[in-house]
Amino acid sequence: MAYKINDGVCISCGACEAECPVEAISQGETAYVIDEDKCISCGSCAGVCPVGAPAEAE
């Protein structure tokens, strides 16, 4: 299951984007976003986020 970034939590620090091995994360309008079609559910983004914004999508 792909990860998603909780918009209300993301502080747009960019740590997750640099860590993603498949370049599925990009800067959105108000927060970073994850392309669900590219995401391989590795959890690398969640492991580096200082505020816990990335989570597995339901």
Order of alpha helices (4+ residues) and beta strands (2+ residues): beta-alpha-beta-beta-alpha-beta
